[in-house]
Amino acid sequence: MVLTAAVFPTYEDVRHKLWIFLKSVAKYDITGRLFAYGTGRKFPGYRAMKLDWQLEFLRRSDWAKWGYSHVLYTDSWDAFFTGDLKEIEEKYKSMGSPSILTSAFHQLGNESHAETNYPDCFDTSQRYCYPNVGGYLAEIPAIIEVFEKMVKLPRQTNDDCFNWYDAWKEGWFRPKLDSDCQIFQVGDEDLEPESSTLWNKHTVSHPCVLHLSGGYTDPVHGKDERLVPWAKRLGILA
């Protein structure tokens, strides 16, 4: 199953706000496996939206009875697919089918003192060495178990990334990082802008999900200004 948060007042708002993401979902024939949660609810903050509410949604059903063993979560207002689920599944299996695979970035998001607050926690010999909360692919029971522990951590802020970091620091949260950007691409610094496919020239890979995290998000248009050029270049938009 593919999962995203869609915390907007109405489904019409969802269609308007997530239009680029939904174009990519249609292009790669993902629509029938896409689930979204939060529509009609008021934005509660990132930790509540992406831990409490996501955990609530994942607990809601015995997904195995519906044929789902794994969940691919991605942010969507600032992200879109650049490959299909078959390619993603093949790459996931080539990485050993880890119980939890997370997107990776070369910065520790929203943390300006990584070395001080998280000393010796991450393998900085790799460029994409930090977990990023914007995307993961996991066995559904495994991610439920992790989220259940994260919401009980001593420190609870308004940002779910610190739950991830604190769990990592405690030593029990050790997902496989997609450090080679085989599936998830966070940011566009290393991308080849002239390529008609998403090409990371540093990792020499073709990622399948582009997530332009960070920076300003317009309350009406989100990050369309940044997303549209890439979506046109990659054939998501005409």
Secondary structure, 3 states (H helix, E strand, C coil): CEEEECCCCCHHHHHHHCHHHHHHHHHCCCHHHEEEECCCCCCCCHHHHHHHHHHHHHHCCCHHHHCCCEEEEECCCCEEECCCHHHHHHHHHHCCCCCEEEEEECCCCCCCCHHHHCCCCCCCCCCCCEEEEEEEEEEHHHHHHHHHHHCCCCCCCCCHHHHHHHHHHHCCCCCEECCCCCCEEECCCCECCCCCCCCECCCCECCCEEECCCCCCECCCECHHHHHHHHHHCCCCC
